[in-house]
């Protein structure tokens, strides 16, 4: 049974594996045996490797940060477009209501009596 996509081992041993979370965490399994893949080329990473790489590569680059900022802005613009559409829909509905109330036929308008100034 394969739960994940079949791929070649990333450590370069040449075996075909798939990754599954059947044991509660994602682990590689051999295709032929369906047993956990114990790669002969696997080398345990130590914290010194992590610290060395952190010093060498640092955190996110300025370009990555700009790309992230642009992606966030694009997402914000998409949300704003939806909000604008909702406002337009609401305003169109209000406009129709106002138009219906404002333009009544002459027969429905109330008339006021204007006093005749000539009788004073």
Order of alpha helices (4+ residues) and beta strands (2+ residues): beta-beta-beta-alpha-alpha
